[in-house]
Amino acid sequence: MTPVWLEPMARWADFRRLKDAVHKNTRSVEIIGLSQSQKCHMLACMLYPLKRSCLYITSSHAEARRVQEDLLFFYPDNVVLFPEREVLLYNVAARSTEITEQRLRVLENLLLKRNMIVVASIEAVFMLQSSPQIFRNNIFSISVGDIVPLMQLAEKLVQMGYERVSSVEGKGQFSVRGGILDVFPLTSDNPYRIEFFDDEVDSIRVFDVSSQRSVKNEREATISPARELILTVEAVNRARDRINESYAKYTEERGGKSPRPLQEKVESVLEKLDEGIYDSSLEGFFSFLYPERSTLFDYLDESALIVLDEPARLRERGTGYGVELQEHFKELLEKGEVLPEQLYNAIDYHDFLIKVSEHTHLLMQALPTSHPDFRVSQSFNIAARSIPAYHGKLQLLAEDVGHWRKKGYSVLLLTGSKSRGEGLVSFLGDHGLEAVYKEQPDNEYMAPGRVMVMPGLLSGGFEYPGAGFALVSDREIYGSQKRRSRPAKKGRRFESFADLHIGDYVVHENHGIGKYLGIKTLVVDGQKRDYLDIKYAGTDRLYVPVDQLHLIQPYIGMGEGVPKLSKLGGAEWQRTKNRVRQSIQKLAIDLVKLYAVRQAIEGYRFSPDTEWQKQFEDIFPYQETPDQLQAIEEVKRDMESSKVMDRLLCGDVGYGKTEVAIRAAFKAVMDGKQVAVLAPTTILAQQHYNTFVERFENFPFTIQVLSRFKTPAEQREIIKALKTGGIDIIIGTHRLLGKDVKFKDLGLLVVDEEQRFGVSHKELIKDIKKNVDVLTLTATPIPRTLHMSLIGIRDISIIDTPPEDRYPVQTYVVEYNESLIRDAILREIQRGGQVYFVYNRVKSMDFMVQHIRRLVPEARIAMAHGQMSENLLESIMMDFYDHKYDVLVCSSIIENGLDIPNVNTLIVYNADRFGLSQLYQLRGRVGRSNRLAYAYFTYQKDKIISEQAEKRLQTIKQFTEFGSGFKIAMRDLEIRGAGNILGAEQHGHMTAVGYELYCKLLENTIRTMKGEELVQPVETVINIKVDAHIDRDYIAEESHKMEFYKKIAAINGLEDRSDIEDELVDRFGDMPASVENLIDIAYIKALARRIRITEISHQGREVRMRLADDKAISSKQLMLVLNENLNRLSYVSSPFPTFIIKLGDFLPDTALKAVKEILEKIVHHLERKDERI
């Protein structure tokens, strides 16, 4: 079926001639007269249906991304970006894998002959690759029934660049547990679980990284390399010989001397090659490993079409790039940091032309220019026009559509969303123009004179008079373009006990804070059991049975260092808990009172959404995330109710909180109310002002900003206009809280980062809150557990889905190197961007600024830190925001929510001195635009660092390469957020008892205040002598053992039990008897708790089950149970209510089975309502 965007073209003779020329493999075809989106459309039409691959080459990475975005409209599943690989000739400890993943995916698809359009910059196609033959030899498929020795497969994966771990959490990792291999191919969307029976593949399953559970069966899995450098034996041997030879020659030419940095680098690389260890620094020795000098061109079929976008620009960039590489390399060579042969990591422009000439190539350009590098066989000048921008003025669009219809054109109108599309069809209908909206259109509607509206994104529209075809994009219609949404990535959440390590601190509810020393297997009464070994103050030790794990939580404090160990048996812990309980009770009373007071106040009830509101929301240029839409709905619901809104909105910077506030503000001003937006700093106020002005551009509302950057006369004028209603939306700092500021009719207050205001300002905000709707924004995330605890006493909305248009930040953990710093800063400046250089020692910051000035004299450098006066700091930040400086040397103050999209390089000096959550937040300050961003976490090579800092550096490396430290960073941040929301006093109490126990106490207090009955749960002791533990032969990793002991201890019924059994078999294979017994005991405990049984004891041929009281079971239910089990079960009521089960033998296994059967029957009767009295 012909696509709607192709059918009108197929009727055009000029187009048919052009298509014939390309399909007949005319070697060099030139097309003149097309803009970017027109080039993409013309190419899409020529290639349809896609029966050959195509390489589209642009002059820059940014241009390549724009072309990819446009081509995706025509071929949603067949267009891929091939980004350039950054070759760092420095010692890199770790680098993020997103770019490697994209590149490998392209190479794999090309080798597997999948027809696709690859878009790449000229720099990306210049870079050398491993040869297609080596890559092809390392892509393999594995199927059910194949004979593959498991350990041989594991060795192969290591050679292919995979990292062996205990649990697969990210791409490029694999793990082996018994006869099960988990692997996450870099080019796959999902990891695979491959189960073996001896050497035969028994099953292949896809599993979910976050839950670690299998989700579906597969017959086959394809595994491709996890690195671009594949360390084959031949490549390693060749590289070792060639590096030695090159280094010997280099030193000989210098009289037997060699610079120390180069000597160390060569020794390090040779050592890694000898050990077969992949390291990012090996990429600088690419030419030593692979003398074939292969490039992306070598992965293409002979039939592949090459498209050269603006050949003159490609020539300029291609020759310029070669010169840049030479100059950069010469500089490093003079400093003694590289070997001469390391230069040959890329081809030059001459080689590029040879590669292009081997394929049919298409030269596309907007204007006619000469081509000294190409002999054009056929040239086509296409008559095409661009579409004017309508900026939301739909009347003008309707006039043009009417004009095109009269001329017999087929007209296609693209809207970024369904709501926009349906609204446009309705509007055109009201103006006598028949149009249809089709989500997935077919060609019958594209006859001449037809108008169709469909969803789709394109950077620009076009008109082909010869084809009688006009396409108008949403950018022209609305003045902004909806961004293409990308699927959000799933991450694995922090699992408390799975992340507990030896040496970590834990909290026992009854005994206090101790230090976890590991799992100890003890033999008690002849039976093996596992215990948590916990050290307390002095020489005290506590062995906690694993079935009492619910009494223990990891200690998570507020980052104030090492907690004090509790003394076993002392009263201090109980006093601490009581103190915290009393404080929590006071907090809860205050919160509940405040909430009740606000609920009782009659507020202004805002009107439902208007047509204008719908139009305003439609021109939002991004695709809303689901939780952003949820937050918008919650805010609007609050505003439309008669209660005064007091809602807290949590979400990281750039996650879309401001848009929620903007829509609330629009709703308020539509009802004639004024809106005040309060920000903690002048620069944040200015940032909000710019955003509001841009969003409200086409609507008749007055917006102003009030801060110290306004002159006294301007401030007086603004205050006067506020009082008379001349301003609809005012944005400002605490200046808005001044006594002289009066509103005519304030309806909504938006407070950004309330915790950053002073005490007196907070009191003034509290006064305003009494009768005005308030929306408070915070960039610090809060834990879901705390959110759930506060439901009913605090209205909270959470946005935790990152925006989908963000490009991944290319992250490096790297030795500090002056050449690297200069390169990184210069590259960013040359592309018009800015740099954050984070240096956390205020005393010597001046020295660092001078140091960077010497390194990069071309850069304009400013300095900012928290010890400056507020006015000076704000002035510097404002100048940096206005791009008066290129580099900002600053302390970690940039963590605090400043959004400057033009800053796309971050350098952190001595990253090992920062916490992981700090680094996570710092990295979030870059990559805020759709431009590739870089983060360099540097460390000093020869500095002796503490064990804690080394551990942190290791975690940063894992975080960088696999994102696996993310969950720890998030937990760290969330706890900080909890402290912000609950206040400074509670912050101290969280530190005293640990965050998790604090949350538990808070939840219980709030439930009590809500009138819920808290029944003290019964603890059941089971004395049946069976082996019940997890053996090392079944689960070797202690962290996994802990995870399952916790899960088993939390069994609450048959569904939980089945779930855990399924997961264990899925992840570790068939369960041994000791694990089955452990699960049986946990299940029995869950049943026993419901009947309030405190003890189950096996003695000879009977089992006694003692009850705490007889509250759980009625006399009628008791009689029914006893009658059902006449010969097996009896009951005595004194001295304690007790069930007695008679057994046929003495065996503990028999006792366990009998107890389970009887308890299931008793619980069954308890659940039958008709049996209750």
PEKA-V869038 format. One record per backbone hydrogen bond with DSSP energy under -1.0 kcal/mol. CO is the residue of the C=O (numbers start at 1). NH is the residue of the N-H. Records with the same first field share a line. If there is no record, write none. Layout:
CO=NH, NH
This chain:
3=6, 7
6=10
9=12
12=16
13=17
14=18
15=19
16=20
17=21
18=22
19=23
20=24
21=26
22=25
27=361
28=377, 378
29=363
30=380
31=365
32=382
35=39
36=40
37=41
38=42
39=43
40=44
41=45
42=46
43=47
44=48
53=305
54=118
55=307
56=120
57=309
58=122
60=64
61=65
62=66
63=67
64=68
65=69
66=70
67=71
68=72
70=73
71=75
75=78
78=117
80=119
90=92
91=815
94=813
97=101
98=102
99=103
100=104
101=105
102=106
103=107
104=108
105=109
106=110
107=111
108=112
109=114
110=113
116=54
117=80
118=56
119=82
120=58
121=125
122=126
126=347
131=135
132=136
133=137
135=138
136=139
140=223
142=221
143=146
146=201
149=153
150=154
151=155
152=156
153=157
154=158
155=159
156=160
157=162
158=161
160=226
163=174
172=163
173=184
174=165
175=182
177=180
179=196
180=177
181=194
182=175
183=192
184=172
185=188
191=207
192=183
193=205
194=181
195=202, 203
197=200
199=148
200=197
201=145
203=195
204=218
205=193
206=215, 216
208=212
213=208
216=206
219=144
221=142
223=140
230=232
232=236
233=237
234=238
235=239
236=240
237=241
238=242
239=243
240=244
241=245
242=246
243=247
244=248
245=249
246=250
247=251
248=252
249=253
251=256
252=255
254=257
259=263
260=264
261=265
262=266
263=267
264=268
265=269
266=270
267=271
268=272
269=273
270=274
271=275
272=277
279=282
280=283
281=284
282=285
283=286
285=289
286=290
294=129
295=298
296=299
297=300
301=304
305=55
306=362
307=57
308=364
310=314
311=315
312=316
313=317
314=318
315=319
316=320
317=321
318=322
319=323
320=324
321=325
322=326
323=327
324=328
325=329
326=330
327=331
328=332
329=333
330=334
331=335
332=337
333=336
339=342
340=343
341=344
343=345
345=128
348=352
349=353
350=354
351=355
352=356
353=357
356=359
360=306
361=29
362=308
363=31
364=310
365=33, 34
371=374
378=30
380=32
385=463
390=393
392=394
393=397
394=398
395=399
396=400
397=401
398=402
399=403
400=404
401=405
402=406
403=407
404=409
405=408
409=449
410=470
411=452
412=472
413=454
415=456
417=421
418=422
419=423
420=424
421=425
422=426
423=427
424=428
425=429
426=430
428=433
429=432
436=453
442=445
443=446
447=450
450=411
451=436
452=413
453=438
454=415
462=471
463=385
464=468, 469
468=410
469=464
470=412
471=462
472=414
473=477
474=478
475=479
476=390, 391
477=392
495=499
497=500
501=504
504=516
505=555
506=514
507=553
508=512
512=508
513=566
514=506
515=535
516=503
518=533
520=531
522=529
524=527
527=524
528=1028
529=522
530=546
531=520
532=544
533=517
534=542
535=515
537=540
540=536
542=534
544=532
545=548
546=549
548=551
549=552
551=509
553=507
556=995
566=537
567=570
571=575
572=576
573=577
574=578
575=579
576=580
577=581
578=582
579=583
580=584
581=585
582=586
583=587
584=588
585=589
586=590
587=591
588=592
589=593
590=594
591=595
592=596
593=597
594=598
595=599
596=600
597=601
610=614
611=615
612=616
613=617
614=618
615=619
617=620
621=483
625=629
626=630
627=631
628=632
629=633
630=634
631=635
632=636
633=637
634=638
635=639
636=640
639=606
642=603
645=774
647=776
648=797
649=778
650=799
652=655
656=660
657=661
658=662
659=663
660=664
661=665
662=666
663=667
664=668
665=669
666=670
668=671, 673
669=672
674=747, 748
675=730
676=750
677=732
678=752
681=685
682=686
683=687
684=688
685=689
686=690
687=691
688=692
689=693
690=694
691=695
692=696
696=699
699=701
702=728, 729
704=731
706=733
707=710
711=715
712=716
713=717
714=718
715=719
716=720
717=721
718=722
719=723
720=724
721=726
722=744
728=675
729=704
730=677
731=706
732=679
733=736
734=737
735=738
738=741
745=674
747=773
748=676
749=775
750=678
751=777
753=756
754=757
758=762
759=763
760=764
761=765
762=766
763=767
764=768
765=769
768=771
773=749
774=647
775=751
776=649
777=753
778=651
783=787
784=788
785=789
786=790
790=793, 794
795=648
797=650
810=935
811=96
812=937
813=93, 94
814=939
817=821
818=822
819=823
820=824
821=825
822=826
823=827
824=828
825=829
826=830
827=831
828=833
829=832
834=904
835=888
836=907
837=890
838=909
842=845
844=848
845=849
846=850
847=851
848=852
849=853
850=854
851=855
852=856
856=859
860=886, 887
862=889
864=891
865=868
869=873
870=874
871=875
872=876
873=877
874=878
875=879
876=880
877=881
878=882
879=884
880=883
886=835
887=862
888=837
889=864
890=839
891=894
892=895
893=896
895=897
900=903
902=834
904=934
905=836
906=936
907=838
908=938
910=913
911=914
915=919
916=920
917=921
918=922
919=923
920=924
922=925
923=926
933=810
934=906
935=812
936=908
937=814
938=911
939=816
946=950
947=951
948=952
949=953
950=954
951=955
952=956
953=957
954=958
955=959
956=960
957=961
958=962
959=963
963=966
965=969
966=970
967=971
968=972
969=973
970=974
971=975
972=976
973=977
974=978
975=979
976=980
977=981
978=982
979=983
983=987
984=988
985=989
986=990
987=991
988=992
989=993
990=994
994=998
995=999
996=1000
997=1001
998=1002
999=1003
1000=1004
1001=1005
1002=1006
1003=1007
1004=1008
1005=1009
1006=1010
1007=1012
1008=1011
1021=1096
1023=1098
1024=1026
1031=1034, 1035
1037=1041
1038=1042
1039=1043
1040=1044
1041=1045
1042=1046
1043=1047
1044=1048
1045=1049
1046=1050
1048=1051
1053=1057
1054=1058
1055=1059
1056=1060
1057=1061
1058=1062
1059=1063
1060=1064
1061=1065
1062=1066
1063=1067
1064=1068
1065=1069
1072=1076
1073=1077
1074=1078
1075=1079
1076=1080
1077=1081
1078=1082
1079=1083
1080=1084
1081=1085
1082=1086
1083=1087
1084=1088
1085=1089
1088=1093
1092=1108
1094=1021
1095=1106
1096=1023
1097=1104
1099=1102
1101=1143
1102=1099
1103=1141
1104=1097
1105=1139
1106=1094, 1095
1114=1118
1115=1119
1116=1120
1117=1121
1118=1122
1119=1123
1120=1124
1121=1125
1125=1128, 1129
1128=1142
1130=1140
1132=1138
1137=1107
1138=1132
1139=1105
1140=1130
1141=1103
1147=1151
1148=1152
1149=1153
1150=1154
1151=1155
1152=1156
1153=1157
1154=1158
1155=1159
1156=1160
1157=1161
1158=1162
1159=1163
1160=1164
1161=1165
1162=1166
1163=1167
1168=1171
1169=1172
